Amino acid sequence: MRSSALILTLISLLLATSSQAKERGILNQKAGEWGASDWIQLPKGKTNLSPADFNGKVLYLYCFQSWCPGCHKHGFPTLKKMGKRYEKADDVAFVAIQTVFEGFGSNPPKRVKEMAKRYDFTIPMGHSGKRNEKSLLMKNYRTGGTPWVIIIDKKGVVRYNDFHISPEAAEELIDKLRQEK
């Protein structure tokens, strides 16, 4: 009897986990607010940023945690490569936000500045999330962790929202979105 209950419990957990994974991301939905603070490298006259600041541009939004190995191995190098590829494009923008959901002591706002320096980024970078308060960006975009990439089209609609994307796939999507009216 106990083994049957255990099996049913395990099946329920697997189904719940599977349905939660399907609920990640907000693909083809309007981009929500980020709830970021502690910004660095903002455009002149700005104290905060939101998706609306990038209307008319394709936006590559990179979510990271400073202690995330995948962020350093894949995410930051891809962001660097994409930034270089589109550095002269006035219709493509890049933003990075540290989305903290764990390890709050290891991922404080000051790490944003350290990551900018380490990777020589000049793009706007912010911090979202604090102890006992999961990142608003993570809630609004239903992200699954880090590294997480969100690509938003010129009209403010999320067209990619998932874990890491390869530079080739990102370039293909960005180029496609740049052509859309």
C-alpha positions as CSV (number, residue, x, y, z in Angstrom):
1,M,0.0,0.0,0.0
2,R,2.8,2.4,0.9
3,S,4.6,1.8,-2.3
4,S,1.5,2.6,-4.3
5,A,1.1,5.9,-2.5
6,L,4.8,6.6,-3.0
7,I,4.5,5.9,-6.7
8,L,1.4,8.1,-7.0
9,T,3.3,10.9,-5.2
10,L,6.3,10.6,-7.5
11,I,4.0,10.7,-10.6
12,S,2.2,13.8,-9.3
13,L,5.6,15.5,-8.7
14,L,6.8,14.7,-12.2
15,L,3.6,16.0,-13.7
16,A,3.7,19.1,-11.7
17,T,7.3,19.7,-12.6
18,S,6.6,19.1,-16.2
19,S,3.7,21.6,-16.3
20,Q,5.7,24.2,-14.5
21,A,8.5,23.9,-17.1
22,K,5.8,24.5,-19.8
23,E,4.8,27.7,-18.1
24,R,8.2,29.3,-18.3
25,G,8.6,32.4,-20.3
26,I,6.1,34.8,-21.9
27,L,6.8,34.2,-25.5
28,N,4.8,36.5,-27.9
29,Q,3.5,38.5,-25.0
30,K,4.0,42.2,-24.2
31,A,7.3,42.8,-22.3
32,G,6.6,43.6,-18.7
33,E,8.4,45.8,-16.2
34,W,11.8,44.8,-14.8
35,G,11.8,46.1,-11.3
36,A,15.5,46.7,-11.5
37,S,17.5,49.1,-9.3
38,D,21.1,50.0,-8.7
39,W,21.6,50.8,-12.4
40,I,25.0,51.7,-13.9
41,Q,25.8,53.1,-17.3
42,L,22.4,54.5,-18.0
43,P,21.8,56.9,-20.9
44,K,22.2,60.5,-20.1
45,G,19.3,61.9,-18.0
46,K,17.9,58.5,-17.1
47,T,17.6,57.1,-13.5
48,N,15.8,53.9,-14.5
49,L,14.9,51.8,-17.6
50,S,11.9,49.9,-18.8
51,P,11.0,48.1,-22.0
52,A,9.2,51.2,-23.3
53,D,12.6,53.0,-23.4
54,F,13.5,50.6,-26.3
55,N,10.4,50.9,-28.5
56,G,11.5,50.8,-32.2
57,K,14.6,48.8,-31.3
58,V,15.3,45.1,-31.0
59,L,16.3,44.5,-27.4
60,Y,18.6,41.8,-26.1
61,L,18.0,41.5,-22.4
62,Y,20.5,39.3,-20.5
63,C,19.7,38.0,-17.0
64,F,22.5,36.7,-14.9
65,Q,23.8,36.1,-11.4
66,S,27.4,36.9,-10.7
67,W,28.1,33.5,-9.2
68,C,26.5,31.5,-12.1
69,P,29.0,29.3,-13.9
70,G,26.8,29.1,-17.0
71,C,26.6,32.9,-17.1
72,H,30.4,33.1,-17.3
73,K,30.9,30.2,-19.6
74,H,28.1,31.0,-22.1
75,G,26.0,34.0,-21.3
76,F,28.5,36.8,-20.9
77,P,30.6,35.6,-23.9
78,T,27.5,35.5,-26.1
79,L,26.4,39.0,-24.9
80,K,29.9,40.3,-25.6
81,K,29.9,38.8,-29.1
82,M,26.4,40.1,-29.9
83,G,27.3,43.6,-28.6
84,K,30.3,43.7,-30.9
85,R,28.3,42.4,-33.8
86,Y,25.7,45.1,-33.5
87,E,27.8,48.0,-32.0
88,K,27.0,50.3,-34.9
89,A,23.3,49.3,-35.3
90,D,21.0,52.0,-34.0
91,D,18.0,49.7,-34.0
92,V,19.5,47.1,-31.6
93,A,20.1,47.6,-27.9
94,F,21.5,45.5,-25.0
95,V,20.7,45.5,-21.3
96,A,22.0,43.2,-18.6
97,I,20.2,42.7,-15.3
98,Q,21.4,40.6,-12.3
99,T,18.2,38.6,-11.4
100,V,18.7,37.3,-8.0
101,F,16.6,34.4,-6.7
102,E,19.2,32.7,-4.4
103,G,22.6,33.4,-3.0
104,F,21.7,36.9,-2.1
105,G,24.9,37.4,-0.1
106,S,27.0,36.4,-3.1
107,N,25.0,38.3,-5.7
108,P,24.5,41.8,-4.2
109,P,24.1,45.0,-6.4
110,K,27.8,45.8,-6.2
111,R,28.5,42.7,-8.3
112,V,26.8,44.4,-11.3
113,K,29.6,46.9,-11.5
114,E,32.2,44.2,-11.1
115,M,30.7,42.2,-14.0
116,A,30.7,45.3,-16.2
117,K,34.4,45.9,-15.4
118,R,35.3,42.2,-15.8
119,Y,33.7,41.9,-19.3
120,D,34.3,45.5,-20.3
121,F,30.6,46.2,-20.8
122,T,29.4,49.8,-21.4
123,I,25.7,48.8,-21.7
124,P,23.1,49.6,-19.1
125,M,23.2,47.1,-16.3
126,G,21.0,46.8,-13.2
127,H,20.0,44.6,-10.3
128,S,16.6,42.9,-9.6
129,G,15.8,41.0,-6.5
130,K,16.7,41.0,-2.8
131,R,16.6,38.7,0.2
132,N,13.0,37.5,0.7
133,E,11.9,39.2,-2.5
134,K,12.4,37.3,-5.8
135,S,13.3,39.4,-8.8
136,L,10.3,41.2,-10.3
137,L,11.8,40.6,-13.7
138,M,11.9,36.8,-13.0
139,K,8.3,36.9,-11.9
140,N,7.0,39.0,-14.8
141,Y,8.9,37.0,-17.5
142,R,8.6,33.6,-15.7
143,T,12.3,32.9,-16.1
144,G,13.7,29.6,-15.0
145,G,17.0,30.8,-13.6
146,T,20.3,32.1,-15.1
147,P,21.7,32.6,-17.7
148,W,18.4,33.7,-19.2
149,V,18.0,35.6,-22.4
150,I,15.0,37.7,-23.5
151,I,14.8,39.2,-27.0
152,I,12.1,41.8,-27.5
153,D,11.0,43.1,-30.9
154,K,10.6,46.7,-32.0
155,K,7.0,46.7,-30.7
156,G,7.8,45.5,-27.3
157,V,6.7,41.9,-27.7
158,V,8.9,39.1,-26.3
159,R,10.1,36.9,-29.2
160,Y,12.7,34.8,-27.3
161,N,12.5,34.0,-23.6
162,D,14.6,31.0,-22.5
163,F,17.9,29.8,-21.1
164,H,21.1,30.6,-23.1
165,I,20.9,31.1,-26.8
166,S,23.8,30.5,-29.2
167,P,25.4,33.5,-30.9
168,E,24.3,32.1,-34.3
169,A,20.6,31.7,-33.2
170,A,20.6,35.1,-31.6
171,E,22.0,36.8,-34.7
172,E,19.5,35.0,-36.9
173,L,16.6,36.1,-34.7
174,I,17.8,39.7,-34.3
175,D,18.4,40.1,-38.0
176,K,14.9,38.8,-38.7
177,L,13.3,41.2,-36.1
178,R,15.3,44.1,-37.5
179,Q,13.5,43.6,-40.8
180,E,10.0,43.7,-39.4
181,K,8.1,46.9,-39.6
